[in-house]
Amino acid sequence: MNFNHRVYTVLFLSLLLIGSTYGAAEPGGNGDATRDMQCGGACHGDAALNETSLATLTLSSPSTVYAGIPTTLTLTATNLSLSSTGIVGFFLLTDTTGHSDTPKDAGWDVLSESNGGASNYVEQTLPSSQTETSVSWVVRSSSEGMTSFYAAIHHGGSSKPFFAVTSTGYEVEAKEIPENLPRLAADFTPQSTRILDVPTELGLQTEFTESVQVEWKVEGGAIMSAQVNSSGDNMWSATIPAALQPTSLQWRAILQGDGPEQTTPWFTLTAEEAGWEIEEFAVYLQAFSLLFLIAGAVLALQSRLAPLPVSSKYDQTDLLPQRLDEESIVESVPQESSEESEIAPLPAGGLPNGWNEDQWKWYGHDYLAGKYGGGQE
């Protein structure tokens, strides 16, 4: 491999590194995310190789749902039979075509879900003895009308992946909101994470609301009340005590006003350690420095390990005569005669009669040789 080839190889690898995005393999599952149903049919291999899961899936929701107001959809899965890993994934869908079938595609926003995110696909890890579980999503419709929701499940088995989807849709009708109904603001998005060891201030924006109560609970714990303060017209803040370890809790608001009292769904709030603050430019600079350091080391190593040139049987360089020394070359070159050594010596009486210096310069030797009546003296 010549030098130019190595340079082009390094440049090509550099472009691949620059153009790539950071990612991580997830051998223990696909991870919570917004996913189409097709992932459940093919994420673990060819969809045609999937077995049908025997789990029974049932969706449920409150009887009355208003457009623009959050509501809860709950999926209950029974008759579970899982692999040794115990990982099972659940989908909330609005179609079964395999594409453009997430709630967002049908005009519904996922505001919260059981794992603390806002994804239509969530995973749980269950003990092998557990045969039943439930997952909930807090969703909000952007418009009135009827929507069909579907649920799907996928999980590992003894040798093949298992997948199933509900055959019929669960119909949910989003109705028009009564004008004076106390409610969260139409653009309200609940906070999903908080930092350990720091009390959390939840901000709430409401409409047609005169007072707010906030309740919270941890899994298996009693329902607790949070202190709520008004920070302006339809603006409220509730204080949740600090979390001492990474865990999650659920909270809801009870809204009161001229209209009927309303209770929001349970929103999930997850506590996590404070992340490191990293300057992006510094990370890229260090990455490029490491890249060029490795590239330089590779080029140097290839040059050192390059094979020695192989002599050809047609190479007869050693048969050529050895190079002469510079001194012998200088001595072999005849010394050029100076201008003075080329002019014949004048006779004792000086220039012959009728000769000038220029004639003597060119024909003096002939004169002394007797060609012009002269001779050696």
C-alpha positions in Angstrom: 0.0 0.0 0.0 1.6 3.3 -1.1 1.5 6.5 0.8 -1.3 8.1 -1.2 -3.5 5.0 -0.7 -3.0 5.1 3.0 -3.9 8.8 3.1 -7.1 8.2 1.2 -8.0 5.3 3.5 -7.6 7.6 6.6 -9.6 10.3 5.0 -12.4 7.9 4.1 -12.5 6.5 7.7 -12.5 10.1 9.0 -15.6 11.0 6.9 -17.4 7.9 8.1 -16.7 8.9 11.7 -17.8 12.4 11.1 -21.0 11.4 9.4 -21.9 8.7 11.9 -24.2 9.3 14.9 -23.7 8.1 18.4 -25.7 5.0 19.3 -25.7 2.0 21.4 -26.7 -1.6 20.9 -29.5 -2.8 23.2 -29.1 -6.5 23.5 -31.5 -6.5 26.5 -34.3 -4.8 24.5 -35.1 -2.1 22.1 -35.7 0.7 24.6 -38.6 3.0 25.1 -39.3 5.1 22.0 -41.8 6.2 19.5 -42.1 3.2 17.3 -44.4 1.8 14.5 -45.9 -1.6 14.9 -43.5 -2.9 12.2 -40.7 -2.9 14.8 -42.6 -5.4 16.9 -42.8 -7.6 13.9 -39.2 -7.4 12.8 -36.9 -5.8 15.4 -35.6 -9.2 16.5 -35.4 -10.7 13.0 -37.5 -11.5 10.0 -41.1 -10.8 10.8 -42.1 -14.0 9.0 -40.2 -16.0 11.7 -42.3 -14.6 14.6 -44.5 -16.8 16.6 -47.9 -15.5 17.8 -47.9 -14.5 21.5 -50.7 -16.1 23.6 -51.0 -13.0 25.8 -54.4 -11.4 26.1 -54.4 -7.6 25.6 -57.2 -5.3 26.9 -57.4 -1.5 26.5 -59.5 0.8 28.8 -60.0 4.5 29.4 -62.4 6.9 31.2 -65.9 6.9 29.7 -65.8 10.7 28.9 -62.8 12.2 27.0 -62.6 15.8 26.0 -60.4 17.1 23.1 -57.5 19.1 24.5 -57.7 17.6 28.0 -55.3 14.8 29.1 -56.8 11.3 29.6 -55.4 7.9 30.5 -55.4 4.8 28.3 -54.5 1.6 30.2 -53.3 -1.7 28.7 -53.7 -4.8 30.7 -51.8 -7.9 29.5 -52.6 -11.3 30.9 -51.6 -14.9 30.2 -47.9 -13.8 29.8 -45.3 -16.5 29.0 -41.9 -14.8 28.7 -38.3 -15.7 28.0 -35.6 -16.0 30.7 -34.8 -12.3 30.3 -38.3 -11.3 31.3 -38.3 -8.4 28.9 -41.6 -7.5 27.2 -42.5 -4.6 25.0 -45.9 -2.9 24.7 -47.2 -0.7 21.8 -50.0 1.9 21.8 -51.1 2.3 18.2 -53.8 3.9 16.1 -53.5 1.6 13.1 -52.2 -1.8 12.2 -50.6 -1.2 8.8 -47.1 -1.2 10.2 -46.3 2.5 9.4 -47.7 5.9 10.4 -49.6 4.2 13.1 -48.5 5.9 16.3 -50.9 8.1 18.3 -49.1 11.2 17.0 -50.0 10.2 13.5 -53.7 10.3 14.5 -53.5 13.7 16.2 -52.9 12.4 19.8 -49.9 13.5 21.9 -48.4 11.1 24.5 -47.7 13.3 27.5 -46.6 10.6 30.0 -46.3 6.8 30.4 -45.6 4.3 33.1 -41.8 4.4 32.7 -41.7 8.2 33.0 -41.2 9.1 29.4 -43.5 10.1 26.6 -43.3 7.1 24.2 -45.9 5.0 22.6 -43.6 1.9 23.0 -42.5 0.9 26.5 -40.7 -2.1 28.0 -41.0 -3.9 31.3 -38.8 -6.5 32.9 -40.9 -9.0 34.7 -40.1 -12.1 36.9 -40.7 -15.4 35.2 -43.5 -16.2 37.6 -45.5 -13.0 36.7 -48.3 -13.6 34.2 -50.1 -10.3 34.3 -49.1 -6.6 34.1 -50.4 -3.2 33.0 -49.1 -0.2 31.2 -50.7 3.3 31.1 -50.3 6.2 28.8 -51.5 9.8 29.4 -52.7 11.1 26.0 -54.3 14.2 24.7 -56.3 14.7 21.5 -55.8 17.8 19.4 -59.3 17.7 17.9 -62.8 16.2 18.4 -63.8 12.9 16.8 -63.5 9.1 17.1 -60.2 7.3 17.1 -59.5 3.5 17.1 -56.6 2.5 19.4 -54.8 -0.8 19.2 -52.3 -2.6 21.5 -49.5 -4.8 20.5 -46.9 -6.9 22.5 -43.6 -8.5 21.6 -41.2 -10.6 23.7 -38.7 -13.4 23.5 -39.5 -17.0 23.7 -37.6 -20.3 23.9 -36.1 -19.9 20.4 -38.2 -17.4 18.4 -39.6 -13.9 19.0 -43.3 -13.6 19.8 -45.7 -10.9 18.7 -49.4 -10.1 18.9 -51.7 -7.2 18.2 -55.4 -6.7 19.1 -57.6 -7.7 16.2 -60.2 -4.9 16.8 -59.8 -1.3 17.7 -60.7 0.3 21.0 -62.9 3.3 20.1 -62.3 6.5 22.0 -64.4 9.6 21.2 -62.9 13.0 22.1 -65.8 15.4 22.7 -66.1 19.2 22.8 -64.9 20.8 26.1 -67.6 22.5 28.2 -66.7 26.2 28.2 -66.3 26.7 32.0 -64.7 23.3 32.7 -61.6 23.7 35.0 -58.7 22.2 33.1 -55.0 22.3 32.4 -53.9 24.7 29.6 -54.1 23.3 26.1 -50.3 23.5 25.6 -49.4 22.2 29.1 -46.7 19.6 29.1 -45.9 17.8 32.4 -42.4 17.6 33.7 -41.0 14.1 33.4 -37.6 14.1 35.2 -36.1 15.8 38.3 -32.7 15.8 40.0 -31.9 13.9 43.2 -31.6 15.7 46.6 -33.4 18.8 45.3 -37.1 19.7 46.0 -39.1 19.9 42.8 -41.2 22.9 41.8 -44.0 21.8 39.5 -45.4 24.6 37.4 -49.0 24.3 36.3 -50.9 26.4 33.8 -54.7 26.1 33.9 -57.9 27.6 32.4 -61.1 28.4 34.3 -59.5 27.3 37.5 -59.9 29.0 40.9 -58.0 26.6 43.2 -55.6 23.6 42.7 -54.7 20.7 44.9 -51.7 18.5 44.0 -51.4 14.9 45.2 -48.4 12.6 44.8 -47.5 9.0 45.6 -44.7 6.5 45.2 -45.3 2.9 44.2 -47.0 1.1 47.1 -47.1 4.3 49.2 -49.9 6.4 50.5 -51.3 9.5 48.6 -49.6 12.7 49.9 -50.6 16.3 49.4 -48.1 18.9 48.1 -48.0 22.6 49.0 -49.5 24.7 46.2 -49.0 28.4 45.6 -50.6 30.7 43.1 -48.1 32.6 41.0 -50.6 34.6 38.9 -53.9 34.2 37.1 -54.2 30.5 36.3 -50.6 30.0 37.2 -49.6 27.6 40.1 -46.6 25.9 41.6 -46.5 22.8 43.7 -43.5 21.6 45.8 -42.6 17.9 45.8 -40.1 16.8 48.4 -36.6 15.9 47.2 -35.9 12.3 46.2 -33.0 10.6 48.0 -32.4 7.8 45.3 -33.3 7.2 41.7 -36.9 6.3 41.7 -40.2 7.6 40.2 -43.4 8.9 41.7 -46.8 9.9 40.3 -48.7 13.1 40.8 -52.1 14.6 39.8 -53.9 17.8 40.2 -57.5 18.4 41.4 -58.9 21.6 39.7 -61.8 23.6 41.0 -63.7 26.4 39.4 -67.2 27.5 38.3 -67.6 24.2 36.4 -67.5 20.6 37.7 -64.4 19.7 39.6 -61.8 17.9 37.5 -59.0 15.5 38.4 -56.1 15.1 36.0 -54.5 11.7 35.2 -51.5 10.5 37.2 -48.3 11.9 35.6 -45.0 10.0 36.2 -42.0 12.0 37.5 -38.6 10.2 37.5 -35.7 11.2 39.8 -32.2 10.8 38.4 -28.7 12.0 39.2 -27.5 15.3 37.8 -25.8 14.8 34.5 -22.4 16.0 33.6 -22.2 19.3 31.8 -20.1 18.7 28.7 -19.0 21.3 26.3 -19.8 19.9 22.9 -17.0 21.7 21.1 -14.4 20.4 23.5 -15.7 16.8 23.0 -15.4 17.2 19.2 -12.0 18.7 19.5 -10.7 15.8 21.6 -12.3 13.3 19.3 -10.6 14.8 16.2 -7.3 15.0 18.1 -7.5 11.3 18.9 -8.5 10.5 15.3 -5.5 12.2 13.8 -3.2 10.7 16.5 -4.4 7.2 15.6 -4.1 7.9 11.8 -0.5 9.2 12.3 0.4 6.1 14.3 -1.1 3.8 11.6 0.8 5.5 8.8 4.1 5.4 10.8 3.6 1.7 11.6 2.8 0.8 7.9 5.9 2.7 6.8 8.0 0.8 9.3 6.6 -2.6 8.4 6.7 -2.0 4.6 8.6 -4.9 2.9 12.1 -4.2 1.5 12.3 -3.8 -2.3 12.9 -7.1 -4.1 15.9 -7.2 -6.5 15.1 -8.1 -10.0 17.1 -10.7 -11.9 17.4 -8.1 -14.7 19.1 -5.6 -12.4 22.8 -5.5 -13.4 23.8 -2.3 -11.6 26.6 -4.1 -9.8 28.3 -4.8 -13.2 28.8 -1.1 -13.9 32.3 0.4 -13.3 32.8 2.0 -9.9 32.4 5.7 -9.8 35.7 7.6 -10.2 37.1 9.8 -7.5 36.5 13.5 -7.9 40.2 14.1 -7.9 40.9 11.6 -10.8 38.0 13.2 -12.7 39.5 16.6 -12.2 43.0 15.4 -13.2 41.7 13.7 -16.4 40.1 17.0 -17.7 42.8 18.8 -19.7 43.6 22.2 -18.5 42.4 24.9 -20.8 45.3 27.1 -22.1 45.1 30.6 -21.1 44.9 33.3 -23.7 48.5 34.3 -23.1 49.9 30.7 -23.8 48.3 30.7 -27.2 50.2 33.8 -28.5 53.6 33.0 -30.1 56.7 34.6 -28.4 58.0 37.7 -30.2 61.3 37.5 -32.0 64.3 39.3 -30.4 63.8 42.3 -32.7 60.1 42.6 -31.9 57.3 42.4 -34.4 58.5 41.6 -37.9 58.5 44.4 -40.4 54.9 45.1 -41.5 53.2 43.1 -38.8 50.9 44.4 -36.1 49.9 42.9 -32.8 46.6 41.4 -34.0 48.4 39.7 -36.9 51.0 38.3 -34.6 48.4 37.0 -32.2 46.8 34.8 -34.8 49.7 34.0 -37.1 52.8 34.3 -34.9 53.3 30.5 -34.6 53.1 30.2 -38.4 55.8 33.0 -38.8 58.1 31.2 -36.4 57.5 28.0 -38.3 58.9 29.7 -41.4 55.6 29.9 -43.3 55.9 33.6 -43.7 59.7 33.9 -44.2 60.5 33.7 -40.6 62.0 31.0 -38.5 62.9 29.9 -35.1 65.4 32.2 -33.5 
